[in-house]
Amino acid sequence: MYTGNSTGCVYMTNASSTYLGVLIGAIIGVIIFWWIYYRQKKTTEKQDEVIKKLKI
């Protein structure tokens, strides 16, 4: 049989899993945000080069 302390331990494990999931989700979100930002920056730079060539 489980005692009250074991149940508390299970709850702590669930809480830890939740925090870990949130942390991993945040890290993945930051990586995706950085990737989109970097691609957009490269696209903008290429468009600026084309515009400069067209103006000359």
C-alpha positions as YAML, in Angstrom:
chain: A
units: angstrom
residues:
- id: 1
  name: MET
  ca: [0.00, 0.00, 0.00]
- id: 2
  name: TYR
  ca: [1.07, 3.54, -0.71]
- id: 3
  name: THR
  ca: [1.37, 6.00, 2.12]
- id: 4
  name: GLY
  ca: [0.54, 9.69, 2.06]
- id: 5
  name: ASN
  ca: [4.20, 10.51, 1.49]
- id: 6
  name: SER
  ca: [4.35, 8.40, -1.67]
- id: 7
  name: THR
  ca: [1.31, 10.21, -3.05]
- id: 8
  name: GLY
  ca: [3.01, 13.52, -2.36]
- id: 9
  name: CYS
  ca: [6.01, 12.21, -4.25]
- id: 10
  name: VAL
  ca: [3.86, 11.31, -7.24]
- id: 11
  name: TYR
  ca: [2.37, 14.80, -7.26]
- id: 12
  name: MET
  ca: [5.85, 16.30, -7.17]
- id: 13
  name: THR
  ca: [6.85, 14.12, -10.11]
- id: 14
  name: ASN
  ca: [3.78, 15.29, -12.03]
- id: 15
  name: ALA
  ca: [4.61, 18.90, -11.21]
- id: 16
  name: SER
  ca: [8.21, 18.36, -12.28]
- id: 17
  name: SER
  ca: [7.03, 16.79, -15.53]
- id: 18
  name: THR
  ca: [4.78, 19.78, -16.15]
- id: 19
  name: TYR
  ca: [7.60, 22.26, -15.55]
- id: 20
  name: LEU
  ca: [9.93, 20.22, -17.74]
- id: 21
  name: GLY
  ca: [7.32, 20.15, -20.51]
- id: 22
  name: VAL
  ca: [6.82, 23.91, -20.30]
- id: 23
  name: LEU
  ca: [10.58, 24.47, -20.37]
- id: 24
  name: ILE
  ca: [11.06, 22.22, -23.39]
- id: 25
  name: GLY
  ca: [8.13, 23.92, -25.15]
- id: 26
  name: ALA
  ca: [9.65, 27.34, -24.47]
- id: 27
  name: ILE
  ca: [13.03, 26.23, -25.83]
- id: 28
  name: ILE
  ca: [11.43, 24.85, -28.99]
- id: 29
  name: GLY
  ca: [9.42, 28.07, -29.37]
- id: 30
  name: VAL
  ca: [12.57, 30.19, -29.10]
- id: 31
  name: ILE
  ca: [14.36, 28.04, -31.67]
- id: 32
  name: ILE
  ca: [11.46, 28.31, -34.14]
- id: 33
  name: PHE
  ca: [11.18, 32.09, -33.53]
- id: 34
  name: TRP
  ca: [14.93, 32.54, -34.13]
- id: 35
  name: TRP
  ca: [14.80, 30.43, -37.29]
- id: 36
  name: ILE
  ca: [11.89, 32.44, -38.75]
- id: 37
  name: TYR
  ca: [13.56, 35.73, -37.78]
- id: 38
  name: TYR
  ca: [16.86, 34.69, -39.38]
- id: 39
  name: ARG
  ca: [15.16, 33.58, -42.63]
- id: 40
  name: GLN
  ca: [13.15, 36.80, -42.79]
- id: 41
  name: LYS
  ca: [16.31, 38.84, -42.24]
- id: 42
  name: LYS
  ca: [18.10, 37.04, -45.09]
- id: 43
  name: THR
  ca: [15.11, 37.55, -47.38]
- id: 44
  name: THR
  ca: [15.01, 41.26, -46.55]
- id: 45
  name: GLU
  ca: [18.72, 41.64, -47.27]
- id: 46
  name: LYS
  ca: [18.33, 39.92, -50.65]
- id: 47
  name: GLN
  ca: [15.36, 42.16, -51.52]
- id: 48
  name: ASP
  ca: [17.38, 45.25, -50.57]
- id: 49
  name: GLU
  ca: [20.20, 44.13, -52.88]
- id: 50
  name: VAL
  ca: [17.78, 43.64, -55.78]
- id: 51
  name: ILE
  ca: [16.22, 47.06, -55.18]
- id: 52
  name: LYS
  ca: [19.65, 48.72, -55.15]
- id: 53
  name: LYS
  ca: [20.56, 46.99, -58.44]
- id: 54
  name: LEU
  ca: [17.29, 48.12, -60.02]
- id: 55
  name: LYS
  ca: [17.85, 51.74, -58.99]
- id: 56
  name: ILE
  ca: [21.32, 51.86, -60.58]
...
